[in-house]
Amino acid sequence: MKKILIISLLLLCGSSLFSQQLPHFSQYFLNDFLINPAVAGSRGYFEGVSTHRYQWEGITDAPRTYTLSVHGPTKNRKMGLGGYIFTDIVGPTRRTGFNASYAYHLNVNEKLKLSLGINAGILQFMIDGSKITLRDQDDVILTNGVQSELVPDAGFGLYLYHKKYYFGFSAPQLLNTKVEFFDEGKNPTGTLPSHFFATGGYKFQATDDFVVEPIVFIKYVSPAPIQIEGTIKITYKEKIWISGTYRDKDAITASLGFFLNNSFTIAYAHDFTTTNLKNYSNGTHELMIGARFYNRKSKEKSAPRIE
């Protein structure tokens, strides 16, 4: 019974091994390629982004997530290629993965394009039993060291984009892969559920210097309820921006970012928890660093979301 209880706690932890929700990022709008493979190649440059998220500061063994992604267009700009690696750590559990993406871009009209994308990769799930303290020290199911499992992953997405607005839909973890641990005793298993994400935004040229961009992000995975995030991003002179996000039943986020030398991005976000976790946590920190790589013909002077 003790071992079943401990495994259940691990599986239900907020951003953990078999979380109902994949690890999320407060600044998703700065690197939407992570949530939608169809974004690959939709801009006129290659972009590399590194994100570091430290969730629920003050809580022992709280989630930590690190990603590194690269994506961009082919020479004729009809296709996009990309990939990312990530590590998601929660206490004695770790999830590491690699994903490669391909997208094909179609012209709906002179100003509107539709991209269809797919991705595929490998995920490794790991539990370090030596880091778990049990009352029953003879419980071999969790005291026999590190257990790991490799599983395939795949998903798809579509991305409709215009200079002023965009809409995306994606569905990661479509394979519903089962993950099994431990060779001894009764195997605890879990299934990676399919997720469904929808994003959309519109850019308003408020003045010559300011652009206001409302953004919506909707997440769904059965049997959890739909979660909605609403963001307002304000950009000044295509160089600096601030944003505020409300994530339903979770947190309020404030973000600040800079675009340097038309090539480098640095942004920071802080989540103010709105659930009962606020009694134990000082919030969540997220740092993002990005770089753009232009070819001679496509170099553009634009902010991270201004095209």
C-alpha positions in Angstrom: 0.0 0.0 0.0 2.8 2.4 0.8 4.5 1.9 -2.5 1.2 2.5 -4.4 0.6 5.7 -2.4 4.1 7.0 -3.2 3.8 6.2 -6.9 0.4 8.0 -7.0 1.9 11.1 -5.4 4.7 11.1 -8.0 2.2 10.7 -10.9 -0.1 13.5 -9.7 2.6 16.1 -9.0 1.9 19.3 -10.9 4.5 19.1 -13.7 5.8 15.6 -13.0 6.4 12.3 -14.7 2.9 11.6 -16.0 1.4 15.0 -15.3 -2.0 15.7 -17.0 -0.4 18.8 -18.3 2.9 19.0 -20.1 5.4 21.5 -18.7 4.2 24.9 -19.5 6.0 28.2 -19.9 4.7 31.6 -19.0 6.4 33.2 -22.0 5.0 30.7 -24.4 4.3 33.5 -26.9 8.0 34.2 -27.3 8.8 30.6 -28.4 5.5 29.1 -29.6 7.5 26.5 -31.6 7.7 24.5 -28.4 4.0 23.9 -28.4 3.3 23.8 -32.2 5.6 22.2 -34.8 3.8 24.1 -37.6 5.5 27.3 -36.4 8.8 26.1 -37.8 9.9 28.2 -40.7 7.1 30.8 -40.3 9.6 33.7 -39.9 12.4 34.9 -42.1 15.2 33.6 -40.0 16.5 30.8 -37.9 16.0 31.2 -34.2 17.7 29.5 -31.2 16.0 29.8 -27.8 17.0 28.5 -24.3 14.5 28.6 -21.5 15.0 28.0 -17.8 12.0 27.6 -15.5 12.1 27.3 -11.7 8.7 26.5 -10.5 7.2 27.1 -7.0 10.3 28.6 -5.3 10.5 27.6 -1.7 9.0 24.1 -2.1 11.5 21.2 -1.8 12.0 19.2 -5.1 9.7 21.6 -7.0 9.7 21.3 -10.9 12.7 22.6 -12.9 12.5 22.7 -16.7 15.2 23.4 -19.2 14.8 23.6 -23.0 16.9 24.4 -26.0 15.2 24.8 -29.4 16.1 25.8 -33.0 13.9 26.3 -36.0 13.8 28.2 -39.3 12.8 28.1 -43.0 14.4 26.3 -45.9 15.9 28.5 -48.7 12.7 28.7 -50.7 10.7 29.4 -47.5 8.1 26.7 -48.4 9.2 24.4 -45.6 10.4 24.7 -42.0 12.7 22.5 -40.0 13.5 22.5 -36.3 14.0 20.6 -33.1 14.4 20.9 -29.4 15.7 19.1 -26.4 14.4 19.4 -22.8 14.8 18.2 -19.3 12.0 18.3 -16.7 13.0 17.4 -13.2 10.6 16.9 -10.2 12.3 15.5 -7.1 13.5 12.0 -7.8 11.8 12.0 -11.3 13.3 13.2 -14.5 11.9 13.4 -18.0 14.3 14.1 -20.9 13.5 14.2 -24.6 14.4 15.2 -28.1 11.9 16.2 -30.8 12.4 17.0 -34.5 9.8 18.9 -36.5 8.9 19.5 -40.2 6.4 22.0 -41.5 5.1 22.8 -45.0 3.8 26.4 -45.7 0.9 27.1 -48.1 -0.1 30.5 -49.5 -3.8 31.2 -48.7 -3.5 34.6 -50.4 -0.8 37.3 -50.8 -0.7 38.1 -47.0 -2.1 35.0 -45.3 -0.2 31.6 -45.0 -1.1 28.2 -43.6 1.5 25.9 -42.2 1.0 22.2 -41.4 3.6 20.5 -39.2 4.5 17.2 -37.6 7.0 16.2 -35.0 8.5 13.0 -33.7 11.0 12.1 -31.0 12.1 10.0 -28.1 11.3 10.5 -24.4 13.2 9.1 -21.4 11.4 8.8 -18.1 13.5 8.1 -15.0 12.9 7.5 -11.3 15.8 7.4 -8.8 14.6 5.1 -6.1 17.6 5.9 -3.9 16.3 9.5 -3.4 13.1 8.3 -1.9 12.9 7.5 1.8 10.4 4.8 2.7 9.1 3.6 6.1 9.3 0.1 4.7 13.0 -0.3 3.8 12.4 -3.8 2.4 10.1 -2.4 -0.4 12.3 -3.4 -3.4 10.0 -1.7 -5.9 11.5 1.7 -5.0 14.8 0.8 -3.4 16.5 -0.9 -6.4 18.2 2.2 -7.8 17.5 4.1 -11.0 14.7 2.9 -13.2 14.2 4.4 -16.7 12.1 3.8 -19.8 12.5 5.1 -23.4 9.3 5.7 -25.4 8.5 7.3 -28.8 6.5 10.5 -29.1 4.7 12.3 -32.0 2.3 15.1 -32.7 1.0 17.5 -35.3 0.0 21.1 -35.6 -1.4 23.8 -37.9 -0.5 27.5 -37.9 -2.4 30.2 -39.8 -0.5 33.4 -39.8 -0.6 37.0 -41.1 1.4 40.1 -40.4 -1.2 41.3 -37.9 -2.7 38.1 -36.5 -2.2 34.3 -36.1 -4.0 31.2 -35.0 -2.5 27.8 -34.1 -3.7 24.4 -33.1 -1.5 21.5 -32.0 -1.8 18.0 -30.5 1.3 16.6 -28.9 1.6 13.0 -27.4 -0.8 11.5 -30.0 0.7 8.0 -29.6 -0.8 7.5 -26.0 2.4 5.5 -25.2 2.4 3.4 -22.1 5.3 3.8 -19.6 6.2 0.9 -17.3 8.7 0.8 -14.5 10.3 -1.8 -12.3 11.0 -5.4 -13.0 10.0 -6.7 -9.6 6.6 -6.7 -8.0 3.5 -5.2 -9.6 4.5 -2.7 -12.3 3.0 0.8 -11.9 2.2 2.0 -15.4 1.0 5.2 -16.9 -0.2 6.4 -20.3 1.0 9.7 -21.9 -2.3 11.3 -22.7 -2.9 13.3 -25.9 -3.0 17.1 -25.4 -4.8 19.8 -27.4 -3.5 23.3 -27.6 -5.0 26.4 -29.3 -3.3 29.8 -29.5 -4.3 33.1 -31.1 -3.3 36.7 -31.2 -3.8 40.0 -32.9 -1.3 43.0 -33.2 -2.8 46.5 -32.9 -0.6 49.4 -33.9 -1.8 51.7 -31.1 0.7 54.5 -32.0 3.8 54.9 -34.0 5.8 53.6 -31.1 3.5 51.1 -29.4 2.0 47.8 -30.5 -0.6 46.1 -28.3 -1.0 42.3 -28.7 -3.8 40.3 -26.9 -3.0 36.6 -26.9 -5.1 33.6 -25.8 -3.8 30.1 -25.0 -6.2 27.2 -24.4 -5.1 23.8 -23.1 -7.1 20.6 -22.9 -6.4 17.0 -21.8 -8.9 14.5 -20.7 -10.2 14.3 -17.9 -8.8 17.6 -16.7 -10.9 20.7 -17.2 -10.0 23.2 -20.0 -7.4 25.7 -18.9 -7.3 29.2 -20.4 -4.5 31.8 -20.4 -5.0 35.4 -21.4 -2.0 37.7 -22.1 -1.6 41.4 -23.0 1.8 42.2 -24.5 2.9 45.8 -25.1 5.9 46.5 -27.3 7.7 49.9 -27.5 9.7 50.8 -30.6 10.2 47.1 -31.4 12.9 47.0 -28.7 11.3 46.5 -25.3 8.1 44.8 -24.1 6.1 44.1 -21.0 3.3 41.6 -20.6 0.7 40.4 -18.1 -0.9 37.0 -18.1 -3.7 35.4 -16.2 -3.6 31.6 -16.1 -7.0 30.2 -14.9 -6.8 28.5 -11.5 -3.0 28.8 -11.3 -1.2 32.1 -11.5 -0.8 35.7 -12.6 2.4 36.4 -14.6 4.4 39.6 -15.2 7.1 39.6 -17.9 9.7 42.0 -19.2 11.9 41.6 -22.3 14.5 43.3 -24.5 15.4 42.9 -28.1 19.1 43.8 -28.6 21.0 44.6 -31.9 18.2 43.1 -34.0 19.4 39.6 -33.1 19.3 38.8 -29.3 16.4 38.4 -27.0 16.4 38.3 -23.2 13.2 38.0 -21.2 12.2 37.3 -17.6 8.8 36.3 -16.1 7.6 35.8 -12.6 4.5 33.9 -11.7 2.5 35.0 -8.7 0.6 31.8 -7.6 -3.1 32.2 -7.0 -3.8 28.7 -5.5 -3.2 27.5 -2.0 0.5 26.9 -3.0 1.0 30.6 -2.4 1.2 29.7 1.3 4.3 27.7 0.7 5.9 29.1 -2.4 7.3 32.5 -3.4 6.3 32.0 -7.0 8.0 30.9 -10.2 10.9 32.3 -12.1 11.4 31.9 -15.9 14.4 33.2 -17.9 14.5 33.1 -21.7 17.5 33.8 -24.0 17.2 33.8 -27.7 19.3 34.5 -30.9 18.3 35.0 -34.5 20.4 34.0 -37.5 19.5 35.8 -40.7 20.6 35.2 -44.3 21.6 38.3 -46.3 18.4 38.6 -48.2 15.9 38.1 -45.3 17.4 40.2 -42.5 14.5 42.1 -40.9 14.4 44.7 -38.2 11.6 43.5 -36.0 10.8 42.7 -32.4 10.3 39.0 -31.3 6.6 38.9 -32.4 6.5 41.9 -34.8 6.8 40.8 -38.4 
